[in-house]
Each structure stands twice: as C-alpha cells, then as structure tokens.
Amino acid sequence: MTQPSELERDLQLLEVELRKLESEYNMFFSGRLPKPPWETRGRVEALVKRLDRAYIQNYGDRFRFSTLQTRFATFSELWERGMRSREEGRPGPFARRPSAPEAPPKAQDRVLHVTACRDPLKEMDKLHDLYDRLVDARRELGEEGIPFHKFAELVKGQVSRLRKGDVDEVAFRVSVKDGRVNFTARGLKGGK
C-alpha cells in the first residue's frame, strides 16, 4: 500500500480544517461560541496560500484544490457579510427568520352533553342544564348565545314533532364538530 504524498495529506488536512471552520462559524452565528473562530480561519488561510503557491502537477489534485479554494472563498464572503450585518445591527444571512404564526388549534370534535326528555315543560331542570351546556359551548367557540325562550320553543317543537311518531323520549345532544357547535335531537323508541 502506497503512502499518501505530502500534497494529498495537505489536501485532506485542508478539507478537515475547512469543515471544522464551517461548523465553528455556524456555532458562532447561532450563539454557541462567544467569538469568531479566528485561529481556525488563520490556519485554513495559511494552508490555502501555501498550496496556491505550490506547483500541482496532477490535474485531479489541482481540481480538488481549486474546489476547496473556491469553497473557502465563498464561505469567507458569506461570513464577512454576516459579521458586517451583525455589527450594523441588521439581520444578515444567518439571522433567524421569524416563523409564520401558528394557526390556532382546531377544536376537537367532541360530545359535550346528552340528555333525554319526554316533556320539556315538566323537566325544566334538564332543559336548563341542556341550555347552559349549549350556551357555554357557543361562547367557547366565539359564537353568540341564544335567548332561553327561543331555545325552549325549539326544544318543545322538536319533542312534539318527534313524538308524533312511535317515539317515547327525545334525546338531545350538544357537540362540537368541525369547529362548530351542533345541537341535535333524535327520537328514542321504548324509553331507550
């Protein structure tokens, strides 16, 4: 197995040092390092200058060095812009962009209250409890409440309409579905 030449070792060292310098600058701009990585940058600059002055005979090695040199120059320009922006108090290339405001969480579909009644006028406690749950759910979602007398008429009308069939009781349900309050009535046969 052949030993790598001095040039190959220098190119490998340049790659490693450039990766290290890039990560140190990222840590500096993210606030994890208190000062810029001047020492590492000085080592990389010295290595680039030394290799730039050297005669590189192999086209592959010359291309590899040219690529690393261009990468270093591009990063150096980016880092300088970041430092200048930071000193001037402007957002620069490393400033965190404000994230888009999060959409309010969608209300979960859920059943809030269920009750059954035969005659709402004789079961006023159930009617008031149902009304309170409905109004609370509407307020929670930013909807306006409804007057009790209109609600009582609605319930009475639903019970009389559904009881015309073969229904003993009417079940009322207050639920939230797709971010809206639902109020439903369903006839129950045989007292179920």
Stockholm file with secondary structure:
# STOCKHOLM 1.0

chainA/1-192         MTQPSELERDLQLLEVELRKLESEYNMFFSGRLPKPPWETRGRVEALVKRLDRAYIQNYGDRFRFSTLQTRFATFSELWERGMRSREEGRPGPFARRPSAPEAPPKAQDRVLHVTACRDPLKEMDKLHDLYDRLVDARRELGEEGIPFHKFAELVKGQVSRLRKGDVDEVAFRVSVKDGRVNFTARGLKGGK
#=GR chainA/1-192 SS CCCCCHHHHHHHHHHHHHHHHHHHHHHHHHTSSSSCCHHHHHHHHHHHHHHHHSCCCCHHHHHHHHHHHHHHHHHHHHHHHHHHHHHHTCCCTTSCCCCCCCCCCCCCCEEEEEEEESCTTTCHHHHHHHHHHHHHHHHHTTCCCCCHHHHHHHHHHHHHHHHTSSCSEEEEEEEEETTEEEEEEEEEGGGC
#=GC SS_cons         CCCCCHHHHHHHHHHHHHHHHHHHHHHHHHTSSSSCCHHHHHHHHHHHHHHHHSCCCCHHHHHHHHHHHHHHHHHHHHHHHHHHHHHHTCCCTTSCCCCCCCCCCCCCCEEEEEEEESCTTTCHHHHHHHHHHHHHHHHHTTCCCCCHHHHHHHHHHHHHHHHTSSCSEEEEEEEEETTEEEEEEEEEGGGC
//
